[in-house]
Amino acid sequence: MKYELHDLDKKRLPFIIRQDVIRRDMKDFTHWHENIELLYFIEGEGRVVCNFSSYSVKSGDIFVVNSENLHMVESDTIIKYYCIVIDNEFCAFNGIAADELRFIHIINNNDLIKKYNSIIDHYNSNCDYREAKIKLSVLDMLVHLLNFIDKPIEESEADSDDDLEPQNLPNVKLAIKFIKENFSKKITVEDISEASGLSRAYFSRKFKSITGFTLVNYVNLVRCQHACRMLKTGKYKINEVAIECGFDNMSYFTKTYKRLMGVLPSEETSI
């Protein structure tokens, strides 16, 4: 599980728009964020694990990750998808309290897919007034998404079973936020445990029981995911990426990246 600190240019484009892929030999992990996220699957089959429930997804599905939902994507083969994260302030400014609504998770609706594809088309273009067109398309999609409200957040929380939430989850979230904000530095298990507010021995056990990862493996996975995105831009050399992502040993970076991401760093870049 990780906390995603979204670096959004709120004045220009208050969104994150990207294409992702999960392979069978690639590890992903549960993460969470305050902003609503829409995943559009374009190839393959897999699962979205959201709030400790597993949902089967395939090409053509849109999956809505509601505000602060724990989630991850996994596949036994390969699955490709677009990801759009929409800033809560943008939603609220336009009269849509996305953080107070709970949408149906899996939506297979042609109109919503067309609106989603319109966003991607504008994002990948160099057309005039590109940013305005993207904002308008995102707002159009959000308005259509209001047809798929499951229940208000208060009602959803009233129906939930508190016993299903793992003990010390808030402490784990604090640790994840700390890791996300400091992964490029040299951080220790003691640093992370202190940020969580729990003792090292107790916290390490709880962290693994909730996330499925030891603290060291989790930090390395966060670093490798960030390294993957840097490498795919083609702007950085591999040794530059390793240093930027907190690895001070190239051999260890290469072995760790291969183990966690399923490919060598050199296979992610043309440099």
VOVEXSE-717061 format. One record per residue: residue in one letter; x, z, y of N, C-alpha, C in turn. Coordinates in steps of 0.05 Angstrom, whole numbers, padded with zeros to 5 digits, always signed. Layout:
residues N
AXZYXZYXZY ...
END
This chain:
residues 271
M+00017+00000-00024+00000+00000+00000+00018+00000+00025 K+00011-00015+00044+00026-00014+00069+00007-00016+00093 Y+00016-00005+00115+00001-00007+00140+00012-00032+00154 E-00005-00050+00162+00004-00074+00176+00001-00070+00206 L+00024-00070+00220+00024-00069+00249+00022-00097+00259 H+00000-00105+00269-00004-00133+00277+00007-00138+00305 D+00026-00157+00306+00039-00165+00331+00024-00189+00342 L+00004-00183+00359-00014-00204+00369-00009-00209+00398 D-00009-00235+00406-00007-00242+00434-00036-00242+00444 K-00046-00219+00453-00074-00215+00459-00084-00232+00482 K-00066-00239+00501-00074-00255+00524-00077-00284+00516 R-00061-00294+00498-00062-00322+00491-00078-00326+00466 L-00068-00317+00443-00083-00320+00418-00083-00293+00403 P-00105-00278+00406-00106-00252+00393-00113-00254+00363 F-00099-00271+00349-00103-00275+00321-00077-00279+00306 I-00077-00274+00280-00056-00282+00262-00068-00303+00244 I-00056-00327+00243-00066-00349+00227-00042-00359+00210 R-00044-00358+00184-00022-00367+00167-00032-00375+00140 Q-00015-00388+00125-00021-00395+00097-00003-00379+00079 D-00014-00367+00058+00001-00351+00040-00002-00361+00011 V+00016-00353-00006+00014-00360-00035+00023-00335-00051 I+00009-00330-00072+00017-00309-00091+00021-00322-00118 R+00045-00319-00129+00052-00330-00155+00050-00308-00176 R+00049-00316-00201+00048-00296-00223+00072-00277-00223 D+00095-00288-00216+00119-00271-00217+00126-00259-00190 M+00107-00260-00171+00111-00248-00144+00094-00222-00142 K+00107-00201-00133+00093-00175-00129+00080-00174-00102 D+00055-00165-00101+00042-00159-00075+00035-00130-00076 F+00025-00119-00054+00018-00091-00054-00005-00085-00035 T-00018-00064-00040-00041-00056-00023-00032-00050+00005 H-00047-00059+00025-00041-00053+00052-00068-00050+00067 W-00066-00042+00092-00090-00038+00108-00084-00042+00137 H-00105-00048+00153-00102-00051+00181-00130-00048+00194 E-00130-00044+00220-00155-00039+00234-00171-00064+00239 N-00158-00087+00240-00171-00112+00247-00184-00125+00223 I-00206-00140+00228-00220-00154+00206-00202-00178+00198 E-00203-00185+00173-00187-00207+00162-00205-00225+00144 L-00202-00251+00146-00216-00270+00129-00196-00287+00114 L-00199-00286+00087-00182-00301+00069-00198-00325+00059 Y-00186-00349+00061-00199-00373+00050-00182-00385+00028 F-00191-00384+00004-00175-00393-00019-00178-00423-00023 I-00155-00436-00025-00155-00466-00026-00144-00477-00052 E-00132-00460-00068-00121-00470-00094-00117-00447-00113 G-00125-00451-00138-00120-00431-00159-00142-00410-00162 E-00135-00390-00178-00153-00368-00183-00138-00342-00181 G-00152-00320-00175-00138-00294-00174-00158-00272-00169 R-00148-00250-00158-00165-00227-00152-00157-00215-00125 V-00177-00204-00112-00172-00187-00089-00179-00159-00097 V-00160-00141-00095-00166-00113-00100-00171-00100-00073 C-00196-00091-00069-00204-00081-00042-00218-00054-00046 N-00207-00033-00033-00217-00006-00036-00221+00002-00065 F-00200-00004-00081-00198+00004-00109-00218-00010-00127 S-00231-00031-00117-00248-00048-00134-00235-00076-00135 S-00238-00090-00158-00226-00116-00162-00247-00138-00161 Y-00242-00159-00145-00261-00182-00142-00247-00208-00150 S-00259-00223-00168-00248-00249-00176-00253-00269-00154 V-00233-00285-00147-00236-00305-00127-00224-00331-00137 K-00233-00353-00126-00224-00380-00134-00225-00398-00109 S-00214-00422-00113-00214-00442-00092-00242-00447-00081 G-00245-00446-00054-00271-00449-00042-00284-00423-00033 D-00273-00401-00041-00284-00375-00034-00272-00365-00007 I-00289-00352+00009-00279-00337+00032-00283-00307+00025 F-00262-00291+00029-00263-00262+00024-00260-00248+00051 V-00279-00231+00057-00277-00216+00082-00266-00188+00077 V-00244-00182+00089-00232-00155+00088-00241-00140+00113 N-00258-00121+00109-00269-00106+00131-00248-00087+00143 S-00253-00078+00167-00235-00060+00181-00227-00036+00164 E-00201-00032+00162-00189-00009+00148-00193-00009+00118 N-00201-00032+00107-00202-00034+00078-00174-00036+00066 L-00169-00021+00045-00145-00024+00029-00148-00050+00013 H-00127-00067+00013-00130-00092-00002-00104-00104-00010 M-00105-00122-00030-00082-00138-00039-00093-00162-00054 V-00077-00183-00056-00084-00207-00071-00065-00209-00095 E-00075-00216-00118-00058-00220-00142-00069-00243-00159 S-00051-00254-00175-00059-00277-00192-00042-00277-00218 D-00054-00286-00239-00040-00288-00265-00025-00315-00266 T-00032-00333-00248-00019-00360-00247-00008-00364-00219 I-00025-00376-00202-00017-00380-00173-00043-00383-00157 I-00043-00373-00133-00066-00376-00116-00056-00379-00087 K-00067-00399-00073-00060-00405-00046-00084-00400-00027 Y-00078-00390-00004-00101-00384+00014-00091-00383+00043 Y-00111-00388+00061-00106-00383+00089-00115-00355+00096 C-00102-00344+00116-00108-00317+00125-00112-00317+00156 I-00135-00307+00165-00140-00304+00193-00146-00275+00199 V-00130-00262+00215-00134-00235+00224-00143-00236+00253 I-00165-00223+00259-00177-00225+00286-00176-00198+00300 D-00165-00197+00323-00161-00172+00338-00188-00160+00345 N-00191-00134+00340-00216-00119+00345-00224-00121+00374 E-00205-00121+00392-00211-00121+00421-00224-00148+00428 F-00215-00170+00416-00227-00196+00421-00256-00196+00412 C-00261-00184+00388-00288-00182+00378-00306-00166+00397 A-00296-00142+00404-00311-00124+00422-00317-00137+00449 F-00297-00150+00460-00300-00163+00486-00323-00184+00486 N-00327-00196+00462-00349-00215+00459-00374-00204+00446 G-00376-00177+00446-00401-00164+00438-00404-00161+00408 I-00382-00163+00393-00384-00160+00364-00366-00136+00356 A-00378-00115+00348-00363-00091+00340-00355-00093+00311 A-00335-00110+00306-00326-00116+00278-00317-00091+00263 D-00306-00072+00277-00297-00048+00264-00320-00029+00257 E-00344-00034+00266-00367-00018+00260-00386-00031+00240 L-00379-00055+00230-00396-00069+00212-00382-00072+00185 R-00398-00075+00164-00387-00081+00137-00400-00107+00128 F-00383-00127+00124-00393-00153+00115-00391-00156+00085 I-00408-00173+00074-00405-00180+00046-00377-00190+00041 H-00365-00183+00019-00337-00190+00014-00334-00220+00007 I-00347-00229-00014-00343-00257-00023-00366-00274-00012 I-00358-00295+00003-00378-00313+00015-00370-00342+00008 N-00388-00356-00004-00383-00385-00009-00405-00401+00005 N-00400-00406+00030-00420-00419+00048-00407-00443+00062 N-00419-00466+00059-00407-00491+00070-00404-00490+00100 D-00423-00479+00114-00421-00477+00143-00398-00459+00152 L-00395-00437+00138-00373-00419+00145-00346-00432+00138 I-00344-00446+00116-00320-00460+00109-00313-00481+00130 K-00333-00496+00139-00328-00517+00160-00317-00504+00185 K-00328-00481+00193-00319-00468+00217-00291-00457+00213 Y-00285-00447+00189-00258-00437+00183-00238-00461+00185 N-00245-00483+00173-00227-00507+00173-00223-00517+00201 S-00243-00514+00218-00240-00523+00246-00219-00506+00260 I-00217-00480+00254-00197-00463+00266-00169-00473+00257 I-00166-00478+00231-00141-00487+00220-00132-00514+00232 D-00151-00532+00235-00145-00558+00246-00135-00556+00275 H-00148-00539+00291-00140-00535+00319-00112-00522+00320 Y-00109-00502+00302-00083-00487+00301-00060-00505+00295 N-00064-00524+00277-00042-00542+00268-00039-00566+00286 S-00055-00569+00306-00054-00592+00324-00039-00587+00349 N-00033-00608+00363-00021-00606+00390-00040-00617+00411 C-00066-00613+00406-00086-00625+00424-00087-00611+00451 D-00099-00624+00470-00103-00611+00496-00122-00587+00493 Y-00116-00566+00509-00133-00542+00509-00134-00529+00481 R-00112-00531+00467-00111-00521+00439-00119-00492+00437 E-00108-00474+00454-00114-00446+00452-00143-00440+00457 A-00155-00454+00477-00183-00450+00483-00201-00459+00459 K-00193-00481+00447-00208-00491+00424-00207-00471+00400 I-00183-00460+00396-00180-00440+00374-00198-00416+00379 K-00197-00405+00404-00213-00382+00410-00243-00388+00407 L-00251-00411+00416-00279-00419+00414-00287-00421+00384 S-00270-00433+00368-00276-00436+00339-00277-00410+00325 V-00259-00391+00332-00259-00365+00320-00285-00350+00327 L-00293-00351+00352-00318-00338+00360-00342-00351+00347 D-00342-00377+00343-00363-00391+00329-00365-00381+00300 M-00342-00377+00287-00342-00367+00260-00352-00339+00259 L-00344-00322+00278-00352-00294+00278-00383-00292+00281 V-00394-00308+00299-00423-00308+00303-00437-00316+00277 H-00427-00336+00263-00439-00344+00238-00436-00322+00217 L-00413-00308+00218-00408-00286+00198-00429-00264+00201 L-00441-00261+00224-00461-00240+00227-00486-00244+00209 N-00488-00268+00197-00510-00272+00178-00504-00259+00151 F-00479-00249+00148-00471-00238+00122-00463-00209+00124 I-00477-00194+00142-00472-00165+00144-00484-00151+00119 D-00468-00134+00107-00477-00119+00084-00493-00095+00093 K-00480-00077+00109-00493-00054+00119-00475-00042+00142 P-00487-00028+00161-00471-00015+00182-00451+00005+00169 I-00429+00011+00184-00408+00028+00173-00419+00056+00167 E-00437+00067+00183-00447+00093+00178-00462+00095+00152 E-00478+00074+00146-00493+00073+00121-00474+00070+00097 S-00453+00053+00101-00434+00048+00080-00419+00074+00073 E-00411+00089+00094-00397+00114+00089-00415+00135+00076 A-00440+00135+00084-00459+00154+00073-00463+00150+00043 D-00461+00124+00034-00466+00117+00006-00441+00121-00011 S-00418+00125+00003-00393+00126-00013-00389+00153-00026 D-00373+00153-00047-00367+00177-00061-00339+00187-00053 D-00337+00209-00039-00312+00219-00030-00292+00223-00053 D-00302+00229-00077-00285+00235-00099-00269+00210-00108 L-00278+00186-00099-00264+00162-00107-00239+00157-00090 E-00237+00171-00067-00214+00168-00050-00192+00186-00060 P-00168+00175-00066-00146+00191-00076-00139+00213-00057 Q-00131+00236-00069-00122+00258-00053-00096+00251-00038 N-00094+00260-00013-00070+00255+00003-00067+00226+00013 L-00089+00210+00011-00088+00183+00021-00081+00181+00050 P-00091+00199+00068-00082+00198+00096-00052+00202+00099 N-00040+00219+00082-00011+00224+00084+00004+00199+00076 V-00006+00185+00055+00006+00160+00046+00004+00139+00068 K-00019+00138+00082-00022+00118+00103-00002+00124+00126 L+00003+00149+00132+00022+00156+00153+00050+00146+00145 A+00057+00150+00119+00083+00141+00109+00085+00111+00111 I+00064+00097+00103+00064+00068+00104+00067+00057+00132 K+00054+00070+00151+00057+00062+00179+00086+00066+00188 F+00099+00088+00179+00126+00093+00186+00145+00072+00174 I+00140+00065+00149+00157+00044+00136+00154+00018+00150 K+00129+00010+00157+00124-00015+00170+00139-00017+00197 E+00140+00005+00211+00152+00005+00238+00182+00009+00237 N+00194+00017+00214+00222+00023+00213+00237+00010+00190 F+00225-00009+00177+00238-00021+00153+00265-00034+00159 S+00269-00044+00184+00294-00057+00190+00317-00038+00194 K+00311-00012+00196+00332+00008+00199+00339+00021+00173 K+00359+00037+00173+00366+00053+00149+00349+00077+00148 I+00329+00077+00129+00311+00100+00126+00314+00112+00098 T+00310+00138+00096+00313+00152+00071+00286+00162+00061 V+00286+00170+00036+00262+00182+00024+00254+00207+00040 E+00274+00222+00049+00268+00245+00065+00254+00238+00092 D+00263+00217+00104+00251+00208+00129+00222+00201+00125 I+00216+00187+00103+00189+00178+00098+00171+00202+00091 S+00181+00219+00075+00166+00243+00067+00159+00260+00091 E+00179+00263+00109+00174+00279+00133+00153+00266+00150 A+00153+00239+00152+00132+00226+00168+00105+00229+00156 S+00103+00233+00129+00078+00237+00116+00066+00265+00120 G+00084+00284+00126+00076+00312+00129+00075+00328+00103 L+00088+00316+00082+00088+00330+00056+00117+00333+00046 S+00121+00350+00027+00148+00354+00016+00156+00330+00000 R+00182+00326-00002+00193+00302-00015+00183+00299-00044 A+00186+00319-00060+00179+00317-00089+00150+00312-00093 Y+00133+00327-00079+00104+00324-00082+00095+00297-00071 F+00106+00289-00048+00097+00264-00036+00105+00240-00053 S+00129+00241-00063+00139+00218-00079+00120+00213-00103 R+00111+00234-00116+00092+00231-00138+00066+00220-00129 K+00055+00230-00107+00029+00220-00097+00031+00191-00088 F+00053+00184-00075+00057+00157-00065+00056+00137-00089 K+00070+00144-00110+00071+00125-00133+00044+00124-00147 S+00030+00147-00149+00004+00147-00162-00017+00130-00147 I-00014+00128-00121-00034+00113-00105-00026+00084-00102 T+00001+00078-00098+00009+00051-00093+00020+00037-00118 G+00028+00052-00138+00041+00040-00161+00070+00034-00158 F+00082+00042-00135+00110+00036-00129+00124+00062-00122 T+00150+00064-00130+00166+00085-00119+00171+00079-00089 L+00180+00099-00074+00184+00095-00046+00206+00074-00041 V+00228+00075-00057+00249+00055-00054+00240+00027-00059 N+00225+00023-00081+00215-00004-00087+00196-00014-00066 Y+00180+00005-00056+00160-00003-00036+00174-00012-00010 V+00194+00003-00001+00209-00005+00023+00221-00032+00019 N+00233-00037-00004+00246-00062-00010+00225-00085-00010 L+00201-00079-00020+00181-00100-00020+00172-00107+00008 V+00168-00087+00025+00162-00093+00053+00183-00109+00066 R+00209-00102+00061+00231-00117+00072+00231-00146+00062 C+00227-00150+00036+00227-00177+00025+00204-00194+00035 Q+00181-00182+00038+00158-00198+00049+00165-00208+00077 H+00177-00190+00093+00184-00198+00120+00206-00219+00119 A+00225-00216+00101+00246-00236+00098+00235-00263+00090 C+00215-00263+00073+00202-00288+00064+00191-00304+00088 R+00178-00290+00105+00166-00303+00129+00188-00314+00147 M+00209-00299+00150+00231-00308+00167+00244-00333+00155 L+00249-00332+00129+00262-00355+00115+00246-00380+00117 K+00220-00378+00115+00203-00401+00115+00201-00415+00142 T+00210-00402+00163+00210-00415+00189+00233-00435+00191 G+00253-00431+00174+00277-00449+00175+00295-00444+00198 K+00291-00422+00213+00306-00416+00237+00330-00398+00233 Y+00332-00386+00209+00352-00365+00205+00368-00371+00179 K+00393-00363+00180+00410-00363+00156+00403-00339+00139 I+00409-00342+00113+00401-00321+00094+00414-00294+00101 N+00439-00294+00109+00453-00269+00116+00441-00256+00141 E+00432-00273+00159+00419-00263+00183+00392-00249+00176 V+00377-00261+00158+00352-00250+00149+00356-00223+00135 A+00376-00222+00118+00382-00198+00103+00388-00174+00122 I+00404-00179+00142+00411-00158+00161+00387-00150+00177 E+00372-00170+00187+00348-00164+00203+00327-00148+00188 C+00327-00151+00162+00306-00138+00145+00316-00112+00132 G+00340-00102+00140+00349-00076+00131+00367-00076+00107 F+00376-00100+00098+00395-00101+00075+00423-00104+00086 D+00441-00087+00078+00469-00088+00087+00487-00099+00065 N+00476-00108+00043+00491-00119+00021+00478-00145+00011 M+00492-00168+00013+00480-00193+00007+00473-00196-00023 S+00490-00185-00040+00485-00187-00069+00460-00171-00076 Y+00457-00147-00065+00434-00131-00070+00408-00144-00059 F+00411-00156-00035+00388-00170-00024+00379-00193-00042 T+00398-00209-00052+00391-00232-00069+00377-00223-00094 K+00389-00203-00108+00377-00193-00133+00350-00180-00128 T+00347-00165-00107+00322-00152-00101+00300-00172-00094 Y+00308-00192-00079+00289-00213-00071+00279-00228-00095 K+00297-00236-00113+00289-00250-00137+00271-00233-00154 R+00276-00208-00157+00260-00190-00174+00232-00186-00162 L+00230-00184-00136+00204-00177-00124+00188-00202-00116 M+00201-00224-00108+00188-00247-00098+00186-00270-00118 G+00202-00268-00139+00200-00288-00161+00218-00312-00157 V+00231-00315-00133+00249-00337-00128+00273-00326-00113 L+00295-00342-00112+00318-00334-00096+00313-00339-00066 P+00326-00325-00049+00323-00330-00020+00329-00359-00013 S+00348-00371-00026+00356-00399-00020+00334-00418-00027 E+00315-00411-00044+00293-00428-00051+00270-00427-00030 E+00272-00409-00011+00251-00406+00010+00259-00420+00035 T+00283-00431+00037+00293-00443+00062+00309-00468+00056 S+00309-00485+00075+00325-00510+00073+00353-00507+00083 I+00359-00483+00095+00386-00479+00107+00406-00474+00085 
END
